[in-house]
Amino acid sequence: MRVQRRKYRFRIINASNARFYSFSLDNGLHFVQIGSDSFYLERPISLKRILVAPSEIIDVIIDFSKSKSRHIVLENSANFPYPDGDSVDDINKKVMKFIVGKRHLKDNAKVPSKLAQVEKLKITKETKTRSIVLYEFDSFTGEPTHLLINFKQFTDPVTEQPKNGTTEVWQIINLTPDNHPFHVHLAGFQVLGQQKIKNLDELSECVVQHNNVEPCQIEKYLDGVPEPPPPNEAGWKNVFKMKPSYVTTIILRFALPSGQPFPFDPTGEPGYTYHCHVSPRLSFSLYNFWFYAVKRKVN
């Protein structure tokens, strides 16, 4: 892409089936991130590297007037599968080249210091909590075959029926070896934190035995202090990366981010889904994708 020496705004969606991208510019130029998924950040954030999961969206500004070189390569350094798969090589790490013009142009565009007010959702005694388990099944040879959410298939009856306008807390328990981008349709959410799981095999055995995490007392398997989300993902989200062997806690409000009701009836068919955009490691197929999507309705 040929660019002039001025600011450009890029809205990037990771439309890959399963590949994560850790983007950087090979000459050290920074991204200024202003949006994540469907939402503006509260303030712009300058980053040398941005990790983008499948289905995740980032809104960034690149100021090419600050480039000291005329050729810039957008590179990816994320392993595949992410995070512990194969490293990129000299060919597939190169995503796109920018060719920067010679002349400096007058550029009156400014990035605002404040973008959008982000209301921080709060937990009250009325806030309902749900547990969501991601579990991967293997064949007798140890190869991954499929992943289920709460051990349900997409053809099973609706599992969650949150009330329109209410706020809920969900604990997503990732018992798989891979990072899974968790996508909630309809409702925006905020990430409260991520906490490492100890004694993972013991917890997994208990969850499989009961087909449910509730009897296993997840609290006794949580290790250390919860990690907050990175600053560029601390506002509203539709997609968030569920680290392997971690419990990620999110808070959702089943209304518009402003708190206003949906401008349509969210209780009708076909309902909405929450799901993951990556199937077990390299075995992606459309069948697997729908296999572990779970339906819910908002009453």
N, C-alpha and C positions, 0 to 999 in steps of 0.2 A: 504494500500500500504506500503510495506516495503521499507525503504529508508536508504541510507548510510549517514554518517556525512559529507556531501559536498553540493555544490550548485546544485539545479535542476531548469530547466526551464519548465514552464507549459504554454501552450497556451489553454485558456479556453473559450469556447463558451457557452453562455446561450441558450440552445435549448428547454427550457420550453415554453409551450404555452402562459402562461400569468404571471408566477411568477418571481418577481425580487429577486435577492440575494444580501444581504449585507454580504460579506465574511469577516471573521476574523479567526485567529488561537487562540485556547483557552489558550495557554501558553504565549501569548503576542508576539510571534515571528512576525516579519514584512514581508510584501511582498515588493519586489522591482519591480515596474512596469516599463517595457521597451517598451511596445507597446499597441496600442488601435485600435481595428478593423483591418484594413489591413495595418496599418502604424506604424513605429517606433515613439516613442516620441523623442523630441529633447535631453532630458537628462533623466536618470533613476530617479524615484521618489519613496521614501520609504514611505509605508503606512501601518497602522495597520488595516485598514478596506477599502474595495473596494465594491462599489455598481455596480452591473452588471444587465442590463436590458435584456429582451428577444431579441435574435439575436445579442446582443453585444458581442464583443470578447476582452479579455484582455490577454496580454503576461506578465507573472510575473516570477520572480526568487525567490526561497525560499532557504535560506542557513541553512540547518539542522545542520551544525556544531555548530551553536550558540544556539541550543536548550539545555536547562537544564533538560528537561524531555524526556523520551523515547516514550511516547504516546502523540500525538498531534491530536486534533480534529478540522477539518475545519468546522466552524459553520456559520449559516445564521441567521440574526436577522431582515430581512425585513418583514414588514406586508404584508398580502395578502388579497385583492388587495392592491397595493402600491399607495400612502403611508398611507392611513387611514383605511385599512382593519383589519382583525384579526391578533393578535400577534402570533408568533411561540410558540410552546410548547417544553417541554424537549425532545420530540422524533423527531419532524420534523425540529428542528433547527440543528440537527447533520447531516452533509452532507458526511463526509469522515474521516477516521482515518489514520494517518501516524504512523507507528511503526519504530522508529529510531534505527539504529544499535549502538552497544556499542563502537566500536573502532573509533577513529578519523583517517581520511585518509588524505593523501597529496592531496590538491586540488589547482591546478595552475590556475584554471579558474578565470578570473577577469571580473567584469562588467565595461564596458567603461564609462568614465565620460561624454562623448558626443556620441550620437547615430546617429542622422540624422539632417541635416539642414532643418528647417521648414520655408518655405517662407510664410510670413504673407500677405494674400490677402488684397487688399485695394479697397475702394469704390472710384470710379471716377464719373464724370458727365455723362459718358456713361453707368454706371452700371444700369441695369434694376432691379426694385423691384417688387416682387409678394407677395400677401397675401394668406396664406393657413389656412383655418378654420377647426378645429376638433370640431364636434358637435355630441352630443349623444341624441338619441330619446328615450323617455320612453313610456311605455304602460299606459293605463288609471288608472292602479293600482300603477303606479310609478316605475315599474320594467324597467330596461334598455332593449331595444330591438335591436338597431343597432346604429352604429356610421358611419358618412359619412365625407369624406374630401371634403370641398367646395360643399357639397350637391350633389355630383356626385356618380354614381354607376360605377363599373368597366366596364360595358357594354356600357357606354356613350362614345362619341368620345374623342379622345386625347385632353387634356386641355392645356398643355404647350408645346411650341415648341422653346426652347432656341437654339441659334445659336452655332454651333460647335466652340470651342475655346474662347467663351465669359465668362464673370463673371457676376453672378446675386446675388442679396440679397433677401432672402425669410424671411418673418415674419410668423412664425407658431403660430396661435392663438388658445390656448387650452381652450375651453369653457366647458370641461368635468370635473368631479370630480376626475379623475384618471391620473396618470403619464403614458404617452404613448411614447414608444421608436419609434422614427421617423427614418425610413430607406430610404435612397436615393440610388437607384441602379446606377451604372455606374460612377457617379461623386463623388469625395471626396469633403468634405466641412469643414469649420471652424466655430466655434460658436463665435458670437460677443457679445452676452449677453442675459440675461433673465430679463424681467421687469413685475412686478405684475400688474394685471388688477384690477381697482376699478370699482364699480357699475356694477358688473358682470351680474346681472339679466337684467339690462337695456340694456347692450350691446348685450346680448344673444337674447333678444326680438327684437332688431333692426335687427340683422343679420338674424334671422329666417324670419322676415317680408319681407326682401329684397332678401333672399337666396344669400346674398352677403355681405361682410364686407365693401366694398368701400363706400357706402352711409353713413356709421355709424361713419366715422372719428375716427379711432382707436386711434389716437394720444391723444384725450381728455380723454381716459380711462386708460392711462398709469400712473402708480403711482410710484413715487420715481426714484431712479437712477438704471440703468440696472446692474444686477449682472454678473460679468465675469464667464466663465466656470471654474470648478476646474482645478488645474494645470495638472492633469493627463488626462484631456480631452480638453486641450487648443490647440492641434495641429490638424492634419487631422483626420476626422471622416467619417464613413459611417452611424453610428447610434448615435442618441443623445436622452436623456430623456427629454420629453416635460412636464414640471411641470404643474399641474392643476392650472387654473386661472392665467396663465402667457403667455406673448408673448415672444417667443424665436426667436432671429434673427440670421440667419446663412448666410454665404457667400460661394457660390459654384463657381467652375470653371469647365466648361465642356471641360476638357482636362485631361491628366495625371497630377499627382502632380508636375512633373517637368516642366509643361507647354507645353510639347510636345503633338502633336495631338495623338488621339487614333490610335493604330495600326490596326484598322478595321473601317468599315463604320458604324457610329452610327446612320445613318439616316434611315436604313432599318427596315422592320418589324421584330419582333412584337412591337418594341418600348420598352421603359423601364418604370419601375414603381417607384413611391415613395409611401410609405404606413406605417401603424402602425402595430406592431406585437402583440398588445393586443386588444381583442374585449371588449365591455362594461362589466366591472367587471367579473362576473363568467359565462357569457353566451357565452363562446368561442366556435366557431365551424369553420370548414373550410369555410363554406358558408359566415359567417360574415367576415372572414379574407379577402376574395376576394371582399366582398361587398364594403369595403371602401378603397381598393387600387385604385390608380388613375394612368392612363397611361400618359406618355409624350414621345415626340420624340425630338431628337437633330438634328436640320437641319444643 
